[in-house]
């Protein structure tokens, strides 16, 4: 029986029911078992074969393409001059960059960032001496990367449109693999474009521990996400793509863990308070205002809060960013000359 998951914030997507497509596991093709019904009324299925969770039925390609045209401008945090601070930062401040650099010195290497977003990884690796390129569907992100960050070799095109002979030392898929309808096709295309010894870095929401939660947080926010990897999925993909699993880590942010705890504790109290004032408020906002001393956030509605939270979780997390388990950080390495067909 499907378990209905309550919404966590006001960002609940309304999908056109006539433009939903049934799909099997996007990594191994299994049908999977329906486990949860998300707040957007889409089923989350679990695949026993590869360990992944996936959404089926899911929005079709036309709906997703339209959705992502202005994704960062409307669904995350607006790109602004504040984000140019990355130009002044130490590139190794990001432990993901440090981990990749510890495995392969970026200087003089070629790097492709698929779904580069605001371009922070492109800037960091460019400062470390890599020759960087980026793919992004959002034209605002492309403009920002070119005009504000000085990263010129970026554009809106698909990976399979690149020359088949072109190879990269490092390919990034950070905050990307949870989005496409057919992630295995993109993974295979990326694998075939790795140089010998090249690295494929994946950073994505981590579903390895969802069964420890009564109402998994992972399936209640960012409802545009279509699949969720686990440790088992990473091992499966390493074998499927004939790559070596070089790094696998469960990573989270303390702020995320606090929100999860406080949301459960304060839900009823916040609703009573909102009713008394005859004004709808997001109960999570009140909780975060309490724990985030020194911030200026006050009474943000759910949609505005989640944009603020998305910025905070990546830019101002606490002393040890590796606490928790919200994200999965996986690095696969190419050790063979042959291509996957």
C-alpha positions as CSV (number, residue, x, y, z in Angstrom):
1,X,0.0,0.0,0.0
2,X,1.3,3.4,-0.9
3,X,2.3,5.7,2.0
4,X,1.0,9.3,1.4
5,X,3.7,11.8,2.2
6,X,2.6,15.3,3.5
7,X,4.1,18.4,1.9
8,X,6.9,20.1,3.7
9,X,6.7,23.5,2.0
10,X,4.6,25.4,-0.5
11,X,6.6,24.3,-3.5
12,X,4.3,21.5,-4.7
13,X,4.4,21.2,-8.5
14,X,1.2,20.6,-10.3
15,X,1.9,18.4,-13.3
16,X,-0.3,18.0,-16.4
17,X,-1.9,14.6,-15.9
18,X,-2.2,14.2,-19.7
19,X,1.6,14.5,-20.0
20,X,2.8,11.8,-17.7
21,X,4.8,8.8,-18.9
22,X,5.1,5.4,-17.3
23,X,8.7,4.3,-16.9
24,X,10.7,1.4,-15.5
25,X,13.8,1.9,-13.4
26,X,16.0,4.3,-15.4
27,X,19.2,2.4,-14.5
28,X,18.4,-1.3,-14.8
29,X,14.9,-1.5,-16.4
30,X,13.1,-3.2,-13.5
31,X,9.4,-2.3,-12.8
32,X,10.0,-1.6,-9.2
33,X,7.6,-1.6,-6.3
34,X,5.5,1.5,-5.4
35,X,6.4,2.7,-1.9
36,X,5.4,6.4,-1.5
37,X,2.9,8.9,-2.9
38,X,4.7,12.3,-3.0
39,X,2.9,15.6,-2.2
40,X,2.6,16.1,-6.0
41,X,0.7,12.8,-6.3
42,X,3.4,11.0,-8.2
43,X,4.5,7.5,-7.1
44,X,8.0,6.8,-5.8
45,X,9.0,3.3,-6.7
46,X,11.9,1.3,-5.3
47,X,14.0,-1.0,-7.5
48,X,15.4,-4.1,-5.7
49,X,17.8,-4.8,-8.6
50,X,19.9,-1.7,-8.4
51,X,18.7,-0.1,-5.2
52,X,17.4,3.1,-6.9
53,X,14.2,5.0,-6.2
54,X,12.4,6.5,-9.1
55,X,9.2,8.4,-10.1
56,X,6.7,6.7,-12.3
57,X,4.6,7.9,-14.0
58,X,6.7,11.1,-14.5
59,X,6.4,14.3,-16.5
60,X,7.3,13.8,-20.1
61,X,10.2,15.5,-21.9
62,X,8.2,18.4,-23.2
63,X,7.0,19.4,-19.7
64,X,10.5,19.0,-18.2
65,X,12.1,21.1,-21.0
66,X,9.7,23.9,-20.3
67,X,10.2,23.6,-16.6
68,X,14.0,23.9,-16.7
69,X,14.1,26.9,-19.1
70,X,14.1,29.3,-16.1
71,X,14.9,26.8,-13.4
72,X,17.5,28.7,-11.4
73,X,15.8,32.0,-11.8
74,X,12.4,30.8,-10.6
75,X,12.8,27.5,-8.7
76,X,16.1,27.9,-6.9
77,X,17.7,31.2,-5.9
78,X,17.9,34.1,-8.4
79,X,21.4,34.6,-9.9
80,X,22.8,37.9,-8.7
81,X,26.0,39.7,-8.2
82,X,26.4,38.1,-4.7
83,X,27.2,34.8,-6.5
84,X,30.3,36.5,-8.1
85,X,32.0,36.1,-4.7
86,X,33.1,32.7,-6.0
87,X,35.7,34.6,-8.1
88,X,37.5,35.6,-5.0
89,X,37.3,32.4,-3.1
90,X,39.8,29.6,-2.6
91,X,38.9,26.9,-5.1
92,X,39.7,24.2,-2.5
93,X,37.2,25.6,0.0
94,X,34.7,23.1,-1.6
95,X,35.6,19.7,-0.3
96,X,34.3,18.1,-3.5
97,X,36.8,20.0,-5.6
98,X,39.5,19.0,-3.1
99,X,38.6,15.3,-3.3
100,X,38.6,15.3,-7.1
101,X,41.9,17.3,-7.1
102,X,43.5,14.7,-4.7
103,X,42.8,12.0,-7.3
104,X,43.7,13.9,-10.4
105,X,45.6,17.2,-10.6
106,X,43.3,19.5,-12.6
107,X,46.1,21.7,-14.0
108,X,46.1,21.3,-17.8
109,X,43.3,18.8,-17.7
110,X,40.0,19.0,-19.7
111,X,36.8,19.2,-17.6
112,X,33.1,19.2,-18.6
113,X,30.4,20.2,-16.1
114,X,27.0,18.9,-17.2
115,X,24.2,21.1,-15.7
116,X,26.6,23.6,-14.3
117,X,24.0,25.9,-12.7
118,X,25.6,29.0,-11.4
119,X,29.0,27.9,-12.6
120,X,30.8,27.7,-9.2
121,X,32.6,24.4,-10.1
122,X,33.7,25.8,-13.5
123,X,35.2,28.8,-11.7
124,X,37.0,26.7,-9.1
125,X,38.5,24.3,-11.5
126,X,39.4,27.1,-13.9
127,X,41.4,28.7,-11.1
128,X,43.1,25.4,-10.6
129,X,44.3,25.4,-14.2
130,X,41.8,23.1,-15.9
131,X,40.4,23.8,-19.3
132,X,36.7,24.0,-18.5
133,X,33.5,23.5,-20.5
134,X,29.9,23.5,-19.4
135,X,26.4,22.4,-20.6
136,X,23.2,24.0,-19.3
137,X,19.7,24.3,-20.5
138,X,19.0,27.6,-18.6
139,X,20.0,30.6,-20.8
140,X,20.2,32.8,-17.7
141,X,22.9,30.5,-16.3
142,X,24.8,30.5,-19.6
143,X,24.6,34.3,-19.8
144,X,25.8,34.6,-16.2
145,X,28.7,32.2,-16.7
146,X,29.9,34.1,-19.8
147,X,29.3,37.7,-18.8
148,X,29.8,37.7,-15.1
149,X,32.1,34.7,-14.4
150,X,34.2,34.9,-17.6
151,X,33.7,31.3,-18.5
152,X,33.1,31.4,-22.3
153,X,33.1,27.8,-23.3
154,X,29.5,27.0,-22.2
155,X,26.3,26.4,-24.1
156,X,22.9,24.8,-24.4
157,X,23.4,21.5,-26.2
158,X,23.2,17.8,-25.4
159,X,26.1,15.6,-24.6
160,X,25.5,13.3,-27.6
161,X,25.9,16.4,-29.9
162,X,29.6,16.7,-29.0
163,X,32.1,15.2,-31.3
164,X,32.5,11.5,-30.6
165,X,36.3,11.8,-30.6
166,X,36.3,14.5,-27.9
167,X,37.5,13.2,-24.5
168,X,37.6,14.7,-21.0
169,X,39.8,14.1,-18.0
170,X,37.0,15.1,-15.6
171,X,33.2,15.1,-16.1
172,X,31.0,16.5,-13.4
173,X,27.3,15.7,-12.7
174,X,26.6,17.7,-9.6
175,X,23.0,18.3,-8.7
176,X,22.1,16.8,-12.1
177,X,21.5,13.1,-12.3
178,X,18.2,13.3,-10.3
179,X,16.6,15.4,-13.1
180,X,16.7,13.7,-16.6
181,X,14.2,11.1,-17.7
182,X,16.9,8.8,-19.1
183,X,20.0,9.3,-16.8
184,X,21.6,6.0,-17.9
185,X,21.9,7.3,-21.5
186,X,23.6,10.4,-20.3
187,X,25.9,8.4,-18.0
188,X,26.9,6.1,-20.9
189,X,27.6,9.1,-23.2
190,X,29.7,10.6,-20.4
191,X,31.6,7.4,-19.8
192,X,32.4,7.1,-23.5
193,X,33.9,10.6,-23.4
194,X,36.3,9.9,-20.5
195,X,40.0,9.8,-21.2
196,X,41.9,6.8,-19.8
197,X,42.1,7.3,-16.1
198,X,39.4,10.0,-16.3
199,X,37.0,10.8,-13.4
200,X,33.2,11.0,-13.4
201,X,32.0,12.8,-10.3
202,X,28.3,12.5,-9.2
203,X,26.7,14.6,-6.5
204,X,23.0,13.8,-5.9
205,X,20.4,13.3,-3.2
206,X,21.0,10.2,-1.2
207,X,18.2,7.7,-0.8
208,X,20.3,5.1,1.1
209,X,18.7,5.9,4.4
210,X,15.1,6.8,3.6
211,X,13.7,3.7,5.3
212,X,15.0,5.0,8.6
213,X,12.5,7.9,8.3
214,X,8.8,7.7,8.8
215,X,8.1,10.4,6.3
216,X,11.3,10.7,4.1
217,X,12.4,14.3,3.7
218,X,14.0,13.5,0.4
219,X,10.7,12.7,-1.3
220,X,8.9,15.8,0.0
221,X,11.0,18.6,-1.4
222,X,12.4,19.4,-4.9
223,X,9.6,17.5,-6.5
224,X,11.2,17.9,-10.0
225,X,13.6,15.1,-9.0
226,X,12.8,11.9,-10.9
227,X,15.3,9.4,-9.4
228,X,17.3,8.9,-6.3
229,X,20.5,6.9,-6.0
230,X,21.7,4.7,-3.2
231,X,25.1,3.1,-2.4
232,X,23.8,0.0,-4.1
233,X,23.0,2.0,-7.2
234,X,26.5,3.4,-7.4
235,X,28.0,-0.1,-7.2
236,X,25.6,-1.2,-9.8
237,X,26.5,1.7,-12.1
238,X,30.2,1.1,-11.7
239,X,29.8,-2.5,-13.0
240,X,27.3,-1.5,-15.7
241,X,29.6,1.2,-17.1
242,X,32.8,-0.7,-16.5
243,X,34.2,1.9,-14.2
244,X,36.1,1.7,-11.0
245,X,34.3,3.0,-7.9
246,X,37.0,5.3,-6.5
247,X,35.1,7.4,-3.9
248,X,31.7,6.9,-2.2
249,X,30.5,9.0,0.6
250,X,27.3,10.0,2.4
251,X,27.3,13.7,3.0
252,X,24.8,16.1,4.6
253,X,24.4,19.5,6.1
254,X,23.5,20.1,9.7
255,X,20.9,22.7,8.7
256,X,19.0,20.0,6.8
257,X,19.1,17.7,9.8
258,X,17.8,20.5,12.1
259,X,14.9,21.3,9.7
260,X,13.8,17.7,9.6
261,X,13.7,17.5,13.4
262,X,12.1,20.9,14.0
263,X,9.5,20.5,11.3
264,X,8.1,17.5,13.1
265,X,8.2,19.1,16.5
266,X,6.8,22.5,15.6
267,X,4.2,21.6,12.9
268,X,1.1,21.8,15.2
269,X,2.3,24.8,17.2
270,X,3.0,26.8,14.1
271,X,-0.4,26.0,12.6
272,X,-2.2,27.1,15.8
273,X,-0.2,30.3,15.7
274,X,-1.0,30.9,12.0
275,X,-4.7,30.3,12.7
276,X,-4.7,32.8,15.6
277,X,-3.2,35.5,13.3
278,X,-5.4,34.5,10.4
279,X,-2.4,34.4,8.2
280,X,-0.7,31.4,6.6
281,X,2.9,31.0,7.6
282,X,5.5,28.3,7.0
283,X,6.2,26.5,10.3
284,X,9.7,25.7,9.1
285,X,10.6,29.3,8.8
286,X,10.0,30.0,12.5
287,X,12.1,27.1,13.4
288,X,15.0,28.2,11.2
289,X,14.8,31.8,12.5
290,X,15.4,30.4,16.0
291,X,18.4,28.2,15.1
292,X,20.1,30.6,12.7
293,X,21.3,33.3,14.9
294,X,22.5,36.5,13.2
295,X,20.4,36.1,10.1
296,X,17.8,38.6,8.9
297,X,15.2,36.1,7.8
298,X,11.8,36.9,9.3
299,X,8.4,35.3,8.5
300,X,9.2,34.3,5.0
301,X,6.4,32.3,3.2
302,X,7.3,28.7,2.3
303,X,8.4,29.4,-1.3
304,X,10.7,32.3,-0.4
305,X,12.1,30.4,2.6
306,X,13.1,27.3,0.5
307,X,15.0,29.5,-1.9
308,X,16.8,31.0,1.0
309,X,17.4,27.6,2.5
310,X,18.8,26.2,-0.8
311,X,21.3,29.0,-0.9
312,X,22.2,28.6,2.8
313,X,22.7,24.8,2.7
314,X,25.4,25.2,0.0
315,X,27.0,28.5,1.1
316,X,26.8,28.7,4.9
317,X,26.7,25.2,6.3
318,X,28.4,24.7,9.7
319,X,31.9,23.7,10.7
320,X,31.8,20.1,9.3
321,X,29.8,20.0,6.0
322,X,30.1,16.2,5.9
323,X,27.7,15.7,8.8
324,X,24.4,14.1,7.9
325,X,23.4,12.0,4.9
326,X,21.3,14.2,2.5
327,X,23.7,13.9,-0.4
328,X,25.6,11.1,-2.1
329,X,29.1,11.9,-3.4
330,X,30.4,9.3,-5.8
331,X,33.5,9.3,-8.1
332,X,33.9,6.7,-10.8
333,X,37.2,6.3,-12.7
334,X,37.9,5.0,-16.2
335,X,40.6,2.4,-16.5
336,X,40.0,0.9,-19.9
337,X,40.1,1.9,-23.5
338,X,37.0,0.2,-24.7
339,X,33.6,2.0,-25.1
340,X,30.2,0.9,-23.8
341,X,27.7,0.2,-26.5
